[in-house]
């Protein structure tokens, strides 16, 4: 499922659920598309200077307007996916 969500994050917006470190679940809406019409004006492009966390997936959180990540083994479900071409000119969820 990790390979699938990474592919979807690169190609659109994904709503997904994961288990946080404190044991609670969180539903998030994220993407890895760096188009300001999708990610908003507060988007900060990655610099590539930080260490990549092994076993974790980073994404731009559309609700929090910040970079977030989750442990790969904590992914519960992929709830919804909208491809980039369907987002542009339309609504996000």
MOPAC internal coordinates of N, CA, C and O (Angstrom, degrees):
PM7 1SCF
backbone

  N    0.0000 0     0.00 0     0.00 0    0    0    0
  C    1.4506 1     0.00 0     0.00 0    1    0    0
  C    1.5392 1   110.58 1     0.00 0    2    1    0
  O    1.2310 1   119.36 1   153.21 1    3    2    1
  N    1.3277 1   118.82 1   -26.79 1    3    2    1
  C    1.4663 1   121.93 1   179.69 1    5    3    2
  C    1.5274 1   110.43 1   -65.14 1    6    5    3
  O    1.2310 1   120.25 1   135.92 1    7    6    5
  N    1.3136 1   117.13 1   -44.08 1    7    6    5
  C    1.4600 1   120.16 1   177.79 1    9    7    6
  C    1.5229 1   110.21 1   -59.48 1   10    9    7
  O    1.2310 1   120.40 1   139.37 1   11   10    9
  N    1.3173 1   116.85 1   -40.63 1   11   10    9
  C    1.4610 1   121.62 1  -179.43 1   13   11   10
  C    1.5255 1   111.48 1   -65.08 1   14   13   11
  O    1.2310 1   119.49 1   134.68 1   15   14   13
  N    1.3382 1   118.58 1   -45.32 1   15   14   13
  C    1.4660 1   119.43 1  -177.45 1   17   15   14
  C    1.5238 1   110.95 1   -69.43 1   18   17   15
  O    1.2310 1   119.87 1   143.71 1   19   18   17
  N    1.3258 1   117.85 1   -36.29 1   19   18   17
  C    1.4661 1   119.59 1   178.18 1   21   19   18
  C    1.5198 1   110.71 1   -63.05 1   22   21   19
  O    1.2310 1   120.41 1   139.31 1   23   22   21
  N    1.3190 1   116.83 1   -40.69 1   23   22   21
  C    1.4642 1   121.54 1   177.04 1   25   23   22
  C    1.5276 1   110.58 1   -63.59 1   26   25   23
  O    1.2310 1   120.56 1   135.49 1   27   26   25
  N    1.3191 1   116.53 1   -44.51 1   27   26   25
  C    1.4638 1   120.91 1  -179.69 1   29   27   26
  C    1.5271 1   110.95 1   -66.47 1   30   29   27
  O    1.2310 1   119.44 1   140.31 1   31   30   29
  N    1.3285 1   118.68 1   -39.69 1   31   30   29
  C    1.4659 1   121.44 1   178.29 1   33   31   30
  C    1.5273 1   110.95 1   -61.71 1   34   33   31
  O    1.2310 1   120.07 1   144.83 1   35   34   33
  N    1.3216 1   117.47 1   -35.17 1   35   34   33
  C    1.4722 1   121.42 1   179.16 1   37   35   34
  C    1.5312 1   112.42 1   -73.99 1   38   37   35
  O    1.2310 1   120.23 1   160.89 1   39   38   37
  N    1.3356 1   117.16 1   -19.11 1   39   38   37
  C    1.4626 1   120.67 1  -173.09 1   41   39   38
  C    1.5227 1   115.36 1  -117.62 1   42   41   39
  O    1.2310 1   120.08 1  -174.39 1   43   42   41
  N    1.3175 1   117.46 1     5.61 1   43   42   41
  C    1.4609 1   119.05 1  -179.84 1   45   43   42
  C    1.5164 1   111.36 1   175.20 1   46   45   43
  O    1.2310 1   121.66 1    26.02 1   47   46   45
  N    1.3221 1   114.43 1  -153.98 1   47   46   45
  C    1.4607 1   122.07 1   179.44 1   49   47   46
  C    1.5200 1   108.01 1  -113.31 1   50   49   47
  O    1.2310 1   121.26 1   -47.09 1   51   50   49
  N    1.3310 1   115.20 1   132.91 1   51   50   49
  C    1.4618 1   121.05 1  -176.40 1   53   51   50
  C    1.5239 1   109.73 1  -121.93 1   54   53   51
  O    1.2310 1   120.78 1   -47.90 1   55   54   53
  N    1.3057 1   116.11 1   132.10 1   55   54   53
  C    1.4576 1   121.15 1   167.47 1   57   55   54
  C    1.5205 1   105.57 1  -100.53 1   58   57   55
  O    1.2310 1   120.93 1   -52.96 1   59   58   57
  N    1.3307 1   115.83 1   127.04 1   59   58   57
  C    1.4584 1   120.19 1  -175.91 1   61   59   58
  C    1.5228 1   109.87 1  -145.58 1   62   61   59
  O    1.2310 1   121.16 1   -15.82 1   63   62   61
  N    1.3268 1   115.39 1   164.18 1   63   62   61
  C    1.4565 1   121.73 1  -179.16 1   65   63   62
  C    1.5181 1   108.97 1  -122.07 1   66   65   63
  O    1.2310 1   121.24 1   -43.23 1   67   66   65
  N    1.3395 1   115.24 1   136.77 1   67   66   65
  C    1.4554 1   120.54 1   176.04 1   69   67   66
  C    1.5220 1   109.51 1  -139.85 1   70   69   67
  O    1.2310 1   120.82 1   -17.93 1   71   70   69
  N    1.3203 1   116.03 1   162.07 1   71   70   69
  C    1.4565 1   121.93 1   177.91 1   73   71   70
  C    1.5173 1   108.62 1   -94.73 1   74   73   71
  O    1.2310 1   120.96 1   -54.61 1   75   74   73
  N    1.3341 1   115.76 1   125.39 1   75   74   73
  C    1.4634 1   120.84 1   179.05 1   77   75   74
  C    1.5329 1   109.89 1   -76.75 1   78   77   75
  O    1.2310 1   121.02 1   -13.29 1   79   78   77
  N    1.3189 1   115.65 1   166.71 1   79   78   77
  C    1.4648 1   120.39 1  -178.34 1   81   79   78
  C    1.5206 1   112.48 1   -59.52 1   82   81   79
  O    1.2310 1   119.86 1   151.58 1   83   82   81
  N    1.3521 1   117.88 1   -28.42 1   83   82   81
  C    1.4579 1   120.45 1  -179.50 1   85   83   82
  C    1.5300 1   112.56 1   -82.42 1   86   85   83
  O    1.2310 1   120.45 1  -177.88 1   87   86   85
  N    1.3499 1   116.74 1     2.12 1   87   86   85
  C    1.4604 1   121.22 1   176.47 1   89   87   86
  C    1.5208 1   114.44 1    94.81 1   90   89   87
  O    1.2310 1   119.78 1   169.39 1   91   90   89
  N    1.3260 1   118.02 1   -10.61 1   91   90   89
  C    1.4549 1   120.46 1   177.39 1   93   91   90
  C    1.5276 1   109.50 1   -82.18 1   94   93   91
  O    1.2310 1   120.87 1   -20.32 1   95   94   93
  N    1.3231 1   115.94 1   159.68 1   95   94   93
  C    1.4613 1   119.13 1   177.62 1   97   95   94
  C    1.5218 1   109.24 1  -100.53 1   98   97   95
  O    1.2310 1   121.32 1   -26.68 1   99   98   97
  N    1.3042 1   115.08 1   153.32 1   99   98   97
  C    1.4620 1   121.61 1   179.23 1  101   99   98
  C    1.5164 1   108.58 1  -137.37 1  102  101   99
  O    1.2310 1   121.06 1   -45.48 1  103  102  101
  N    1.3196 1   115.59 1   134.52 1  103  102  101
  C    1.4578 1   119.97 1   172.69 1  105  103  102
  C    1.5273 1   106.60 1   -98.01 1  106  105  103
  O    1.2310 1   120.72 1   -49.11 1  107  106  105
  N    1.3126 1   116.23 1   130.89 1  107  106  105
  C    1.4563 1   121.80 1  -177.60 1  109  107  106
  C    1.5218 1   109.68 1  -126.05 1  110  109  107
  O    1.2310 1   121.38 1   -23.43 1  111  110  109
  N    1.3313 1   114.96 1   156.57 1  111  110  109
  C    1.4596 1   121.49 1   175.81 1  113  111  110
  C    1.5177 1   106.09 1  -125.16 1  114  113  111
  O    1.2310 1   120.12 1   -65.13 1  115  114  113
  N    1.3503 1   117.37 1   114.87 1  115  114  113
  C    1.4455 1   119.69 1  -174.11 1  117  115  114
  C    1.5117 1   114.23 1  -142.55 1  118  117  115
  O    1.2310 1   122.01 1    -6.46 1  119  118  117
  N    1.3329 1   113.76 1   173.54 1  119  118  117
  C    1.4560 1   121.40 1  -179.71 1  121  119  118
  C    1.5201 1   109.94 1  -157.68 1  122  121  119
  O    1.2310 1   121.12 1   -14.05 1  123  122  121
  N    1.3236 1   115.46 1   165.95 1  123  122  121
  C    1.4600 1   123.01 1   169.82 1  125  123  122
  C    1.5257 1   109.80 1  -123.85 1  126  125  123
  O    1.2310 1   120.64 1  -158.79 1  127  126  125
  N    1.3246 1   116.38 1    21.21 1  127  126  125
  C    1.4596 1   121.54 1   175.23 1  129  127  126
  C    1.5179 1   107.48 1   -90.71 1  130  129  127
  O    1.2310 1   120.43 1   -54.42 1  131  130  129
  N    1.3074 1   116.78 1   125.58 1  131  130  129
  C    1.4615 1   120.76 1  -174.73 1  133  131  130
  C    1.5227 1   111.81 1   -98.24 1  134  133  131
  O    1.2310 1   120.31 1  -129.37 1  135  134  133
  N    1.3016 1   117.02 1    50.63 1  135  134  133
  C    1.4559 1   124.06 1   179.46 1  137  135  134
  C    1.5300 1   107.25 1  -108.86 1  138  137  135
  O    1.2310 1   120.17 1   -63.92 1  139  138  137
  N    1.3443 1   117.28 1   116.08 1  139  138  137
  C    1.4684 1   120.54 1  -174.67 1  141  139  138
  C    1.5208 1   113.19 1   -60.24 1  142  141  139
  O    1.2310 1   119.75 1   157.40 1  143  142  141
  N    1.3229 1   118.08 1   -22.60 1  143  142  141
  C    1.4572 1   118.71 1   176.60 1  145  143  142
  C    1.5296 1   111.09 1   -69.93 1  146  145  143
  O    1.2310 1   120.40 1   161.88 1  147  146  145
  N    1.3218 1   116.84 1   -18.12 1  147  146  145
  C    1.4611 1   121.83 1   177.77 1  149  147  146
  C    1.5261 1   110.69 1  -101.26 1  150  149  147
  O    1.2310 1   120.31 1   132.61 1  151  150  149
  N    1.3249 1   117.01 1   -47.39 1  151  150  149
  C    1.4673 1   120.56 1  -172.68 1  153  151  150
  C    1.5207 1   113.86 1   -88.08 1  154  153  151
  O    1.2310 1   119.56 1   167.36 1  155  154  153
  N    1.3209 1   118.44 1   -12.64 1  155  154  153
  C    1.4548 1   121.32 1   177.66 1  157  155  154
  C    1.5207 1   112.96 1    93.59 1  158  157  155
  O    1.2310 1   121.26 1   -11.62 1  159  158  157
  N    1.3060 1   115.19 1   168.38 1  159  158  157
  C    1.4617 1   122.25 1  -175.61 1  161  159  158
  C    1.5238 1   113.42 1   -71.81 1  162  161  159
  O    1.2310 1   119.37 1   159.78 1  163  162  161
  N    1.3178 1   118.80 1   -20.22 1  163  162  161
  C    1.4659 1   121.92 1  -178.85 1  165  163  162
  C    1.5180 1   113.51 1   -84.90 1  166  165  163
  O    1.2310 1   120.59 1  -178.84 1  167  166  165
  N    1.3223 1   116.47 1     1.16 1  167  166  165
  C    1.4601 1   121.02 1  -177.59 1  169  167  166
  C    1.5246 1   111.69 1   -60.33 1  170  169  167
  O    1.2310 1   121.07 1   -44.06 1  171  170  169
  N    1.3229 1   115.56 1   135.94 1  171  170  169
  C    1.4653 1   122.70 1   176.51 1  173  171  170
  C    1.5228 1   106.90 1  -118.86 1  174  173  171
  O    1.2310 1   120.77 1   -65.00 1  175  174  173
  N    1.3209 1   116.13 1   115.00 1  175  174  173
  C    1.4577 1   120.47 1  -179.29 1  177  175  174
  C    1.5222 1   110.26 1   -64.82 1  178  177  175
  O    1.2310 1   120.00 1   -35.83 1  179  178  177
  N    1.3170 1   117.60 1   144.17 1  179  178  177
  C    1.4656 1   119.89 1   178.55 1  181  179  178
  C    1.5245 1   110.43 1   -66.91 1  182  181  179
  O    1.2310 1   121.43 1   -37.47 1  183  182  181
  N    1.3294 1   114.86 1   142.53 1  183  182  181
  C    1.4615 1   119.90 1  -179.31 1  185  183  182
  C    1.5145 1   111.74 1   -90.97 1  186  185  183
  O    1.2310 1   120.27 1   160.31 1  187  186  185
  N    1.3179 1   117.09 1   -19.69 1  187  186  185
  C    1.4585 1   120.42 1  -178.40 1  189  187  186
  C    1.5149 1   112.72 1    79.38 1  190  189  187
  O    1.2310 1   120.44 1  -171.80 1  191  190  189
  N    1.3352 1   116.77 1     8.20 1  191  190  189
  C    1.4661 1   120.37 1  -178.24 1  193  191  190
  C    1.5239 1   113.63 1   -91.62 1  194  193  191
  O    1.2310 1   120.58 1   159.63 1  195  194  193
  N    1.3115 1   116.51 1   -20.37 1  195  194  193
  C    1.4587 1   119.34 1  -178.56 1  197  195  194
  C    1.5181 1   111.64 1   -82.32 1  198  197  195
  O    1.2310 1   120.89 1   -23.37 1  199  198  197
  N    1.3279 1   115.91 1   156.63 1  199  198  197
  C    1.4643 1   118.58 1   178.71 1  201  199  198
  C    1.5254 1   110.89 1   -72.46 1  202  201  199
  O    1.2310 1   120.97 1   -41.28 1  203  202  201
  N    1.3107 1   115.74 1   138.72 1  203  202  201
  C    1.4540 1   120.38 1   176.21 1  205  203  202
  C    1.5218 1   107.73 1   -79.43 1  206  205  203
  O    1.2310 1   120.70 1   -50.79 1  207  206  205
  N    1.3316 1   116.27 1   129.21 1  207  206  205
  C    1.4526 1   120.20 1  -179.53 1  209  207  206
  C    1.5237 1   109.47 1   -81.93 1  210  209  207
  O    1.2310 1   120.78 1   -59.79 1  211  210  209
  N    1.3096 1   116.10 1   120.21 1  211  210  209
  C    1.4510 1   120.71 1   177.61 1  213  211  210
  C    1.5249 1   109.19 1   -68.39 1  214  213  211
  O    1.2310 1   120.62 1   -46.09 1  215  214  213
  N    1.3241 1   116.42 1   133.91 1  215  214  213
  C    1.4571 1   120.46 1   178.48 1  217  215  214
  C    1.5177 1   113.63 1    80.79 1  218  217  215
  O    1.2310 1   120.60 1  -164.95 1  219  218  217
  N    1.3461 1   116.46 1    15.05 1  219  218  217
  C    1.4645 1   120.77 1   178.91 1  221  219  218
  C    1.5287 1   109.23 1  -133.03 1  222  221  219
  O    1.2310 1   121.16 1   -26.59 1  223  222  221
  N    1.3160 1   115.38 1   153.41 1  223  222  221
  C    1.4555 1   121.73 1   178.17 1  225  223  222
  C    1.5167 1   109.15 1  -119.09 1  226  225  223
  O    1.2310 1   120.73 1   -57.44 1  227  226  225
  N    1.3221 1   116.21 1   122.56 1  227  226  225
  C    1.4599 1   121.81 1   177.22 1  229  227  226
  C    1.5261 1   109.24 1   -91.74 1  230  229  227
  O    1.2310 1   120.78 1   -30.73 1  231  230  229
  N    1.3325 1   116.12 1   149.27 1  231  230  229
  C    1.4570 1   121.71 1   178.67 1  233  231  230
  C    1.5262 1   108.81 1  -156.11 1  234  233  231
  O    1.2310 1   120.44 1   -21.95 1  235  234  233
  N    1.3387 1   116.75 1   158.05 1  235  234  233
  C    1.4589 1   121.43 1   173.51 1  237  235  234
  C    1.5181 1   106.61 1   -87.01 1  238  237  235
  O    1.2310 1   120.54 1   -61.27 1  239  238  237
  N    1.3376 1   116.57 1   118.73 1  239  238  237
  C    1.4592 1   122.24 1  -179.10 1  241  239  238
  C    1.5242 1   108.35 1   -83.48 1  242  241  239
  O    1.2310 1   120.31 1   -63.67 1  243  242  241
  N    1.3119 1   117.00 1   116.33 1  243  242  241
  C    1.4638 1   122.01 1  -175.90 1  245  243  242
  C    1.5198 1   112.85 1   -72.07 1  246  245  243
  O    1.2310 1   119.71 1   154.14 1  247  246  245
  N    1.3232 1   118.16 1   -25.86 1  247  246  245
  C    1.4673 1   120.67 1   178.38 1  249  247  246
  C    1.5268 1   111.44 1   -81.55 1  250  249  247
  O    1.2310 1   120.15 1   137.42 1  251  250  249
  N    1.3108 1   117.31 1   -42.58 1  251  250  249
  C    1.4629 1   121.89 1  -178.63 1  253  251  250
  C    1.5278 1   112.90 1   -86.97 1  254  253  251
  O    1.2310 1   120.96 1   167.23 1  255  254  253
  N    1.3411 1   115.77 1   -12.77 1  255  254  253
  C    1.4629 1   122.86 1  -177.86 1  257  255  254
  C    1.5258 1   111.24 1    51.09 1  258  257  255
  O    1.2310 1   121.85 1  -126.57 1  259  258  257
  N    1.3301 1   114.07 1    53.43 1  259  258  257
  C    1.4641 1   121.32 1  -179.70 1  261  259  258
  C    1.5240 1   108.88 1  -160.12 1  262  261  259
  O    1.2310 1   121.30 1   -18.72 1  263  262  261
  N    1.3383 1   115.13 1   161.28 1  263  262  261
  C    1.4583 1   120.19 1   175.04 1  265  263  262
  C    1.5154 1   109.02 1   -73.05 1  266  265  263
  O    1.2310 1   120.94 1   -43.34 1  267  266  265
  N    1.3176 1   115.80 1   136.66 1  267  266  265
  C    1.4551 1   123.37 1   176.96 1  269  267  266
  C    1.5237 1   107.36 1  -138.45 1  270  269  267
  O    1.2310 1   121.09 1   -12.10 1  271  270  269
  N    1.3207 1   115.53 1   167.90 1  271  270  269
  C    1.4600 1   120.35 1   174.91 1  273  271  270
  C    1.5223 1   109.09 1  -148.43 1  274  273  271
  O    1.2310 1   121.42 1   -17.78 1  275  274  273
  N    1.3109 1   114.89 1   162.22 1  275  274  273
  C    1.4629 1   121.00 1   175.21 1  277  275  274
  C    1.5169 1   107.77 1  -138.53 1  278  277  275
  O    1.2310 1   120.70 1   -28.27 1  279  278  277
  N    1.3260 1   116.27 1   151.73 1  279  278  277
  C    1.4601 1   120.96 1   176.09 1  281  279  278
  C    1.5238 1   108.31 1   -70.08 1  282  281  279
  O    1.2310 1   120.95 1   -46.11 1  283  282  281
  N    1.3199 1   115.79 1   133.89 1  283  282  281
  C    1.4639 1   120.44 1  -176.48 1  285  283  282
  C    1.5246 1   112.49 1   -55.25 1  286  285  283
  O    1.2310 1   120.16 1   142.61 1  287  286  285
  N    1.3175 1   117.29 1   -37.39 1  287  286  285
  C    1.4659 1   119.46 1  -177.43 1  289  287  286
  C    1.5336 1   112.95 1   -78.02 1  290  289  287
  O    1.2310 1   120.07 1   178.47 1  291  290  289
  N    1.3345 1   117.47 1    -1.53 1  291  290  289
  C    1.4618 1   120.66 1   179.87 1  293  291  290
  C    1.5334 1   112.95 1   -98.15 1  294  293  291
  O    1.2310 1   119.87 1   177.42 1  295  294  293
  N    1.3265 1   117.86 1    -2.58 1  295  294  293
  C    1.4654 1   121.14 1  -179.53 1  297  295  294
  C    1.5230 1   109.59 1   -66.45 1  298  297  295
  O    1.2310 1   120.63 1   -55.30 1  299  298  297
  N    1.3209 1   116.40 1   124.70 1  299  298  297
  C    1.4615 1   121.95 1  -179.22 1  301  299  298
  C    1.5232 1   110.74 1   -95.46 1  302  301  299
  O    1.2310 1   120.78 1   131.86 1  303  302  301
  N    1.3523 1   116.11 1   -48.14 1  303  302  301
  C    1.4570 1   118.87 1  -177.00 1  305  303  302
  C    1.5268 1   111.37 1  -160.08 1  306  305  303
  O    1.2310 1   121.68 1   -24.54 1  307  306  305
  N    1.3248 1   114.40 1   155.46 1  307  306  305
  C    1.4521 1   122.34 1   169.45 1  309  307  306
  C    1.5221 1   104.45 1  -102.41 1  310  309  307
  O    1.2310 1   120.89 1   -66.53 1  311  310  309
  N    1.3352 1   115.90 1   113.47 1  311  310  309
  C    1.4592 1   119.84 1  -169.75 1  313  311  310
  C    1.5228 1   114.15 1   -92.16 1  314  313  311
  O    1.2310 1   120.20 1   142.42 1  315  314  313
  N    1.3349 1   117.22 1   -37.58 1  315  314  313
  C    1.4590 1   120.13 1  -178.29 1  317  315  314
  C    1.5177 1   108.96 1  -156.00 1  318  317  315
  O    1.2310 1   120.80 1   -32.36 1  319  318  317
  N    1.3234 1   116.07 1   147.64 1  319  318  317
  C    1.4601 1   121.43 1   179.42 1  321  319  318
  C    1.5196 1   109.09 1  -140.16 1  322  321  319
  O    1.2310 1   120.68 1   -48.84 1  323  322  321
  N    1.3316 1   116.31 1   131.16 1  323  322  321
  C    1.4554 1   121.60 1   174.37 1  325  323  322
  C    1.5207 1   107.64 1  -125.38 1  326  325  323
  O    1.2310 1   120.64 1   -55.55 1  327  326  325
  N    1.3271 1   116.38 1   124.45 1  327  326  325
  C    1.4607 1   121.14 1  -179.55 1  329  327  326
  C    1.5223 1   111.12 1   -70.27 1  330  329  327
  O    1.2310 1   121.20 1   -26.17 1  331  330  329
  N    1.3349 1   115.30 1   153.83 1  331  330  329
  C    1.4604 1   122.04 1  -176.82 1  333  331  330
  C    1.5210 1   112.16 1   -52.05 1  334  333  331
  O    1.2310 1   119.55 1   132.87 1  335  334  333
  N    1.3176 1   118.46 1   -47.13 1  335  334  333
  C    1.4597 1   120.24 1  -176.42 1  337  335  334
  C    1.5208 1   112.28 1   -64.31 1  338  337  335
  O    1.2310 1   119.67 1   154.66 1  339  338  337
  N    1.3334 1   118.24 1   -25.34 1  339  338  337
  C    1.4533 1   121.48 1   177.74 1  341  339  338
  C    1.5270 1   111.98 1   -81.64 1  342  341  339
  O    1.2310 1   120.47 1   158.80 1  343  342  341
  N    1.3256 1   116.70 1   -21.20 1  343  342  341
  C    1.4638 1   121.68 1  -179.20 1  345  343  342
  C    1.5216 1   111.21 1   -79.67 1  346  345  343
  O    1.2310 1   120.73 1   134.07 1  347  346  345
  N    1.3218 1   116.22 1   -45.93 1  347  346  345
  C    1.4546 1   120.63 1  -176.82 1  349  347  346
  C    1.5176 1   110.19 1   -61.42 1  350  349  347
  O    1.2310 1   121.25 1   -57.34 1  351  350  349
  N    1.3184 1   115.22 1   122.66 1  351  350  349
  C    1.4574 1   120.05 1  -178.53 1  353  351  350
  C    1.5155 1   112.85 1    83.58 1  354  353  351
  O    1.2310 1   120.17 1   179.72 1  355  354  353
  N    1.3153 1   117.28 1    -0.28 1  355  354  353
  C    1.4683 1   120.31 1  -179.83 1  357  355  354
  C    1.5171 1   110.24 1  -122.79 1  358  357  355
  O    1.2310 1   121.23 1    18.52 1  359  358  357
  N    1.2941 1   115.25 1  -161.48 1  359  358  357
  C    1.4553 1   120.31 1  -179.42 1  361  359  358
  C    1.5123 1   109.94 1  -110.65 1  362  361  359
  O    1.2310 1   121.17 1   -29.76 1  363  362  361
  N    1.3375 1   115.37 1   150.24 1  363  362  361
  C    1.4588 1   121.14 1   175.39 1  365  363  362
  C    1.5189 1   108.74 1   -90.06 1  366  365  363
  O    1.2310 1   120.52 1   -79.38 1  367  366  365
  N    1.2867 1   116.62 1   100.62 1  367  366  365
  C    1.4499 1   123.81 1   173.72 1  369  367  366
  C    1.4958 1   109.39 1    60.55 1  370  369  367
  O    1.2310 1   120.10 1   180.00 1  371  370  369

